[in-house]
């Protein structure tokens, strides 16, 4: 298990190299990273990271119904091709883009209590705790900084949330309050940071806590259909 610390100092070269899910050497990932940096005239590592973060946050839709239960489905290249994903594969995609741009990056996880969900999702999860909420840890100006590209701005607007901003210097982890000042997300437990997605460990936790959600569990009643997310969001927000 490759749990890492957040100490400063020069990071290991492995955080620049491709790994199984963070496949930063995939041609589509390499091409996108280069085109974004060129389009935004990004020169410093912070400028580069911001360009990559905001593209990943807003151009790849958040869709927790597109869960996927294989390493391939959670890879950066697969998420890029799909144009949508949930927090973990979106974090892996941002990490891959950063590595392709020559910036050390890894993925981190925390358990949070989250109110951005739908009726179907609450029924499937049977809890408001999101285990292994994913973020990207990026090495900038001599330290590791957390960035969370999960929720695209259009989705945040619908749910009355402030989209998570990132300045490259301060951690940007979760939405504590919504736009009205109500408690929205609560940080419960830090699971550490990893070279790549700890797939087996994460899926074991999901099977333990979400027995009705994953299609391969004995207690599963139904699986979430990725194509139903938009409709369910509209029903949640507008009561239709």
TAKABEL-V800982 format. One record per pair of residues at least 24 apart in sequence whose ideal C-beta (glycine too) atoms are under 7 Angstrom apart, sorted by the first residue. I is the first residue (numbers start at 1). J is the second residue. D is the distance in whole Angstrom. If there is no record, write none. Layout:
i = <I;I>
j = <J;J>
d = <D;D>
//
This chain:
i = <1;1;2;2;3;3;4;4;4;4;6;6;8;8;11;11;14;15;15;15;15;15;16;16;16;18;19;19;20;20;21;21;21;21;21;21;21;22;22;22;22;22;22;23;23;23;23;24;24;24;24;26;26;28;28;28;29;29;29;29;29;29;30;32;32;33;33;33;37;45;45;46;46;46;48;48;49;49;49;49;49;50;50;52;52;52;52;53;53;53;53;56;56;56;56;56;57;57;58;58;60;60;60;60;61;62;62;62;62;62;62;63;63;64;65;65;65;65;65;66;67;69;69;71;74;87;87;87;88;88;88;90;90;91;91;91;91;92;94;94;94;95;98;103;103;104;105;105;105;105;106;106;106;106;107;107;107;107;107;107;108;108;108;108;108;109;109;109;109;110;110;110;110;111;111;111;112;112;112;112;112;113;113;113;114;115;115;116;116;116;118;118;118;119;120;120;120;121;124;124;124;125;125;126;127;129;131;131;131;132;132;132;135;137;140;141;145;145;145;146;146;146;147;148;148;148;158;158;159>
j = <198;201;194;195;192;194;106;192;193;194;144;193;142;143;104;139;195;104;105;106;139;195;99;102;104;99;195;196;71;196;71;74;75;76;92;196;197;76;92;95;96;99;196;75;76;77;96;76;96;99;100;76;77;77;80;81;76;77;80;96;97;100;100;80;97;97;100;101;101;103;140;140;141;168;101;103;98;103;138;140;168;166;168;94;97;98;101;94;147;149;166;90;93;94;97;149;149;152;152;153;84;85;90;93;152;86;90;150;151;152;155;226;229;121;224;225;226;228;229;226;224;214;216;199;197;133;134;150;132;134;197;149;150;134;135;136;149;197;136;147;149;136;138;138;139;139;136;137;138;139;137;193;194;195;134;136;193;194;196;197;135;137;146;192;193;133;134;191;192;187;189;190;191;188;189;191;174;185;186;187;188;185;186;188;185;184;185;151;159;161;232;233;236;236;224;228;232;224;212;213;224;210;213;212;209;188;205;206;209;191;202;205;173;193;168;169;169;170;171;171;172;173;172;172;173;174;233;237;237>
d = <7;7;5;5;4;7;7;7;5;7;5;7;6;5;4;5;6;4;6;5;7;7;6;7;5;7;6;4;6;5;6;5;5;7;5;5;5;6;5;5;5;7;5;5;5;5;6;7;4;4;5;7;4;6;6;7;6;6;6;5;6;5;5;7;7;5;4;5;6;5;6;6;7;4;5;6;6;6;5;6;5;7;6;6;4;6;7;6;5;6;5;6;6;4;7;4;4;6;5;5;6;6;6;7;6;7;7;6;5;5;5;6;5;6;4;6;5;6;5;4;6;7;6;5;6;6;4;4;7;4;6;5;6;4;5;5;7;6;4;7;5;5;6;6;7;4;6;7;5;7;5;5;6;6;6;6;7;6;7;6;5;5;6;7;4;7;6;4;7;6;6;5;6;4;4;7;6;5;6;6;6;7;4;6;5;5;7;7;5;7;4;6;5;7;7;7;5;7;6;4;6;5;6;6;7;7;5;7;6;7;5;6;6;5;5;7;7;7;6;4;6;5;5;6;6;7;6;5;7>
//
